[in-house]
Amino acid sequence: MEYRLKTPVPETEIRKLHSGDIVYLDGTIITARDEAHKKALEMQKKGEELPVDFKGVAIFHAGPIMRKEREEWITVAAGPTTSARMEIFEDEFIKLFRPAIIIGKGGMGDRTTKACREYGCVYLAFTGGAALLGAKGIKKVKGVFWLEELGMPECLWVYEAENFGPMTVTIDTHGNNMTKQVMERVSKNKEELIRKLEGVD
Amino acid sequence: MKNLENIVEDTAVELLKRAANILQDDYVAALSEAHKKTRGEIGRSELSNILKNIELARETYQPICQDTGVIAFMLKLGDSFPIRSKLRKILENATRRATKEIPLRPNAVDLFLGNTKDNVGPHVPLIYIELMEGDDLEITALPKGGGSSNIAAHSMVTPSLGWKGVKQFVLESTAKAGSLGCPPYFIGVGVGGGEDYCMFLAKKALLKPFGVRSNDPKVAEIENELLEKINSLGIGVMGLGEGPTALDLHIEIAARHPASLPVGIVFSCWAFRHAKGRISKGGEVVFEHI
């Protein structure tokens, strides 16, 4: 199935999605990778107020190239980064901040899959390296936070997206994790291939 | 007239631009071919995104991917090319300029001070120098993304396992890399030499011309075998199980210690970005590819 969603995405809409569905997205996308996840979680723990509200919007594992023209930020290139690095705190992030969507590449693990099921969130795989296609789906930069402290790749860029995609649902709210299923198959294939290897020397 | 130092700097900036923005024709053709052959809808959608993105980069002359890596230059220095120890300074300047002009994402992180914001830091840009005959300087610019560098692997294989052990390690490393480095991959394997040198050989192997097999027929056969086996792992485009896992694989070999069988494996994502140029002593510049 193909869907076009708009943020804030209601949980009922998110729960309709299944692994393998194609999604295009309109609305708010906020970039956050290693450092931004860490900082947001630390601030929350200390009871400090965050500069953005992640509820119902999409988190984008990305460290874009941005250019400032006069007073306006332009998105030059914005493709996904490897999501696996965020596996150590994504479940906590989903639980506390309740984003509707995580966008990234390479898939995530069991902890994120569990949090997605529990709190009504999906993981959308966007083609790694497709940074200009990504930038094309970003209509406006609504804000930037923590730029001085974390630098261009790690800070929070708040984007207004239009028809951002296509992306593939690989973790849904029903416990499916496509990447994990593929990798289990790869692991079996690998064992079989290694078993059949012959010595040549 | 520009002096030779300026010419080297300008050439390095130009090479970074070409590498970051334009994917070489051979690779685009291989990806188009993969799109034609792939049956699954997900694999087709991923490849179509990849091809659209390559086209956008070419049209708008902007970086294919936001991750333009820790900047690296591989040099071949001719016997009588007159610039030597100044090369680092020149290539640092080129990197700073390219970071602003293209622009490149600042990716050099000082271990204590954080992002240096201009892609220059201790030992960065990375510079590899080989010597060659003649009067020229050959520069290859290699802006290689972090995702595909993180899946590189190294092993000191038990020598008695021989090539079987090497093959096993390559298959295991690729299976482990899975979706993480943006497949379909280009793969370089270095065998022998020493614990660090095999990694350098792997990087050299990666940069060999597309689809051209080793001169050594025994090595060529292993290249073919590994490429075929890697493609039957079933990782697929972006690790979603459909389409090719690897588009090419090269092996470079060196002699080894009797007690050691070092193996290094280096991956590039589908966006295998590199550009080469040659500067003569007199300042003439010739670019390879476009």
Chai-1 contact restraints between the chains, C-beta under 6 A:
chainA,res_idxA,chainB,res_idxB,connection_type,confidence,min_distance_angstrom,max_distance_angstrom,comment,restraint_id
A,P64,B,Q66,contact,1.0,0.0,6.0,A-B,restraint_1
A,I65,B,Q66,contact,1.0,0.0,6.0,A-B,restraint_2
A,I65,B,P103,contact,1.0,0.0,6.0,A-B,restraint_3
A,I65,B,R105,contact,1.0,0.0,6.0,A-B,restraint_4
A,R67,B,P103,contact,1.0,0.0,6.0,A-B,restraint_5
A,V76,B,Q62,contact,1.0,0.0,6.0,A-B,restraint_6
A,A77,B,P63,contact,1.0,0.0,6.0,A-B,restraint_7
A,A77,B,Q66,contact,1.0,0.0,6.0,A-B,restraint_8
A,A78,B,Q66,contact,1.0,0.0,6.0,A-B,restraint_9
A,G79,B,C65,contact,1.0,0.0,6.0,A-B,restraint_10
A,G79,B,Q66,contact,1.0,0.0,6.0,A-B,restraint_11
A,T82,B,G147,contact,1.0,0.0,6.0,A-B,restraint_12
A,T82,B,L180,contact,1.0,0.0,6.0,A-B,restraint_13
A,G106,B,S179,contact,1.0,0.0,6.0,A-B,restraint_14
A,G106,B,L180,contact,1.0,0.0,6.0,A-B,restraint_15
A,G107,B,S179,contact,1.0,0.0,6.0,A-B,restraint_16
A,T127,B,E46,contact,1.0,0.0,6.0,A-B,restraint_17
A,T127,B,N49,contact,1.0,0.0,6.0,A-B,restraint_18
A,T127,B,I50,contact,1.0,0.0,6.0,A-B,restraint_19
A,G128,B,C182,contact,1.0,0.0,6.0,A-B,restraint_20
A,G128,B,M238,contact,1.0,0.0,6.0,A-B,restraint_21
A,G129,B,C65,contact,1.0,0.0,6.0,A-B,restraint_22
A,G129,B,C182,contact,1.0,0.0,6.0,A-B,restraint_23
A,G129,B,C269,contact,1.0,0.0,6.0,A-B,restraint_24
A,G129,B,A271,contact,1.0,0.0,6.0,A-B,restraint_25
A,A130,B,N49,contact,1.0,0.0,6.0,A-B,restraint_26
A,A130,B,N53,contact,1.0,0.0,6.0,A-B,restraint_27
A,A131,B,C65,contact,1.0,0.0,6.0,A-B,restraint_28
A,A131,B,Q66,contact,1.0,0.0,6.0,A-B,restraint_29
A,L132,B,N53,contact,1.0,0.0,6.0,A-B,restraint_30
A,L132,B,L56,contact,1.0,0.0,6.0,A-B,restraint_31
A,L132,B,A57,contact,1.0,0.0,6.0,A-B,restraint_32
A,L133,B,N49,contact,1.0,0.0,6.0,A-B,restraint_33
A,L133,B,K52,contact,1.0,0.0,6.0,A-B,restraint_34
A,L133,B,N53,contact,1.0,0.0,6.0,A-B,restraint_35
A,G151,B,N115,contact,1.0,0.0,6.0,A-B,restraint_36
A,P153,B,R105,contact,1.0,0.0,6.0,A-B,restraint_37
A,P166,B,S45,contact,1.0,0.0,6.0,A-B,restraint_38
A,T168,B,I42,contact,1.0,0.0,6.0,A-B,restraint_39
A,T179,B,S179,contact,1.0,0.0,6.0,A-B,restraint_40
A,T179,B,G239,contact,1.0,0.0,6.0,A-B,restraint_41
A,V182,B,G241,contact,1.0,0.0,6.0,A-B,restraint_42
A,M183,B,G178,contact,1.0,0.0,6.0,A-B,restraint_43
A,R185,B,G234,contact,1.0,0.0,6.0,A-B,restraint_44
A,V186,B,A175,contact,1.0,0.0,6.0,A-B,restraint_45
A,V186,B,L233,contact,1.0,0.0,6.0,A-B,restraint_46
A,V186,B,G234,contact,1.0,0.0,6.0,A-B,restraint_47
A,V186,B,I235,contact,1.0,0.0,6.0,A-B,restraint_48
A,N189,B,L233,contact,1.0,0.0,6.0,A-B,restraint_49
A,N189,B,G234,contact,1.0,0.0,6.0,A-B,restraint_50
A,K190,B,L171,contact,1.0,0.0,6.0,A-B,restraint_51
A,K190,B,A175,contact,1.0,0.0,6.0,A-B,restraint_52
A,K190,B,L233,contact,1.0,0.0,6.0,A-B,restraint_53
A,L193,B,L171,contact,1.0,0.0,6.0,A-B,restraint_54
A,L193,B,K229,contact,1.0,0.0,6.0,A-B,restraint_55
A,I194,B,Q168,contact,1.0,0.0,6.0,A-B,restraint_56
A,I194,B,L171,contact,1.0,0.0,6.0,A-B,restraint_57
A,L197,B,K164,contact,1.0,0.0,6.0,A-B,restraint_58
A,L197,B,K167,contact,1.0,0.0,6.0,A-B,restraint_59
A,G199,B,G162,contact,1.0,0.0,6.0,A-B,restraint_60
A,G199,B,K164,contact,1.0,0.0,6.0,A-B,restraint_61
A,V200,B,W163,contact,1.0,0.0,6.0,A-B,restraint_62
A,D201,B,G162,contact,1.0,0.0,6.0,A-B,restraint_63
A,D201,B,W163,contact,1.0,0.0,6.0,A-B,restraint_64
